[in-house]
Amino acid sequence: MLVTDLDTPCAVVDLDVMEANLRRCQSYLDGAGIALRPHIKTHKIPEFAHLQLRLGARGINCQKLGEAEVMVEAGITDILLTYNIVGQVKLDRLVALAHRADMKVVADSPEVVDGLSDAMHRAGLILPVLVECETGAQRCGVVGADAVAALAQRIARSPGLHFLGLMTYPRFNTVAETAARLTEARDACHRAGLDVEVISNGGTPDLYRAHEAGIATEHRPGTYIYSDRSLVETKAYGGYDDCALRVHATVVSRPAQDRCVIDAGSKSLSSDLLGLTGHGRIVEHPEWQIAALSEEHGHVHVPPGAATPRIGERVSIIPNHVCVVSNLHGRIHAARGGRMEIYHDVAARGKMQ
Amino acid sequence: MLVTDLDTPCAVVDLDVMEANLRRCQSYLDGAGIALRPHIKTHKIPEFAHLQLRLGARGINCQKLGEAEVMVEAGITDILLTYNIVGQVKLDRLVALAHRADMKVVADSPEVVDGLSDAMHRAGLILPVLVECETGAQRCGVVGADAVAALAQRIARSPGLHFLGLMTYPRFNTVAETAARLTEARDACHRAGLDVEVISNGGTPDLYRAHEAGIATEHRPGTYIYSDRSLVETKAYGGYDDCALRVHATVVSRPAQDRCVIDAGSKSLSSDLLGLTGHGRIVEHPEWQIAALSEEHGHVHVPPGAATPRIGERVSIIPNHVCVVSNLHGRIHAARGGRMEIYHDVAARGKMQ
């Protein structure tokens, strides 16, 4: 069966391209002496996480407890959860996971540290915790080296917790600044008498500049497995030939000469623009522009001189942001050279808690 | 159990508000002599579709075959599918549905009509078909009254099909123009000797101006059941008190005085802006601004003088676009006065084919 026999819209991964992405990254980080801890939020598929581990990854990175629960059930036990765990319901789930797997989490405030400590101490467990450091992304993370060291000391003193090190999610194209802030934070921890066993950096953008930083002990790329239009267009990672996942779609309407409608809308591509113009690259007709999305309609502008769309014609689209596409599709079809090989349910899809 | 005992992020519907929205719409359209055919894409929940029918709706509107399959399995049999059905796999599914339910579909091209005719004729069925008319929304739809009449004649002549009437999805705030185009199209059909039994208009924006148009025989609003920030801010429908669905979230980080992070990101709110600034309204603190979303993080700007966020604090958010929120959440919690009553699985969630 060919991928063109699949009904549309659907998400299809080329396994040859995907495996090359995985091997290239593992080989590069091996050479740089940096451990690979892939973020599974991009694929959310236990089979692909196992493949990453077989190729040499140290463990995996999850963002939500629900993702970690799926991966532990699938037999994966070395998990870093890079999210502040807040509230008793979630702390109880974390305790249940820590009984079964080698869990590590992050924290960026005394409130989060104290909640973790209370839950782990009562459960008779010791949980390794990294301090999340703000290095420019302006999301979570402790601001300033002294504050990082103070929170690290609080972790080290807290029953039920072990201070493991530092973690950050960096801003793109700030390799030197990120390294400088992590170095300041590490040095402040050293001055406070603390070991810093792990320094965990992240992101697929700047992945292949990880050796320049010279401080991280592990890297947590996610999108490198599939890649997407945003990474290519911002020159952050690879080219279009390295994009392993495409959303297949069908032309369902051609109301006028200069436009047609495809059956992939925001329910299959998401509405994430990530600063780009257009909602994805149509591989067969890059000159066609996906100008807007409704939920079930892709509004395609066909410029003068471009090929004329035919109703029933199939196209395949490299999405702007592939992680959110994984979260929309219940199933990912896997193929080689256009021939169907297997499908995988996206087992950790929609795990928002 | 109170809704504030639910873990976050989660989607909670206030049934009193929702039922008031449903009754108000049914009563208004009853008074205007227009049939109500609610679009279930907003809720995707069979229980709510049955409630709409019990309150007086003529039937339901689905966008995708997968949604219709869920609704037929739940015992609902009067279904208008407002999407061009293209390709043999989908035509076979439509035949299977038409054997079990009173299906009606739309078409806007000879290719779609011929595909429907071939499939239905071979199955020994007669399928009612409406011509989708372009009336300003620039999505699908035949452009121009003469072209509408020509396609209607093709349907009327096609074995296995019955020409039922006209359908449009209108542009907001163009009630008179939409009515004028539908009138021209109807008159052209009449001149061609065709009956036009049904004229189906849609949309929650302008819902309460349906009586002004004076031509549609039925209306297909979807979002009116929950409403959302987009409808309120564009003054298209009701106020914030009419918004029945909120996404509950928790403050998980407060890295600086002027910002905090909540655990609702694009995976629970979607990244749809619909032209608005900010990614939803925080009911408890409307002065806080959801300035950006990552997948699992809501980046909240806290302006000077606003209340200080506490880590662990709960907030509830009226989303920009509620239909896409339904598609992200596997389950909707239903409450009255803040007290949990039931939950419903979003059975037609993610049905993109």
Interface residues (C-beta under 8 A of the other chain):
Chain A: D7 T8 P9 C10 K41 Q63 K64 Y83 N84 V86 G87 V89 K90 D108 S109 E111 V112 E134 Q138 R139 C140 G141 V142 V143 T250 V251 V252 S253 R254 P255 A256 R259 V261 D263 A264 S266 K267 S268 S270 S271 D272 L273 S294 E295 E296 H297 H299 I311 G312 C323 V324 N327 L328 H329 G330 G350 M352 Q353
Chain B: D7 T8 P9 C10 K41 Q63 K64 Y83 N84 V86 G87 V89 K90 D108 S109 E111 V112 E134 Q138 R139 C140 G141 V142 V143 T250 V251 V252 S253 R254 P255 A256 R259 V261 D263 A264 S266 K267 S268 S270 S271 D272 L273 S294 E295 E296 H297 H299 I311 G312 C323 V324 N327 L328 H329 G330 G350 M352 Q353
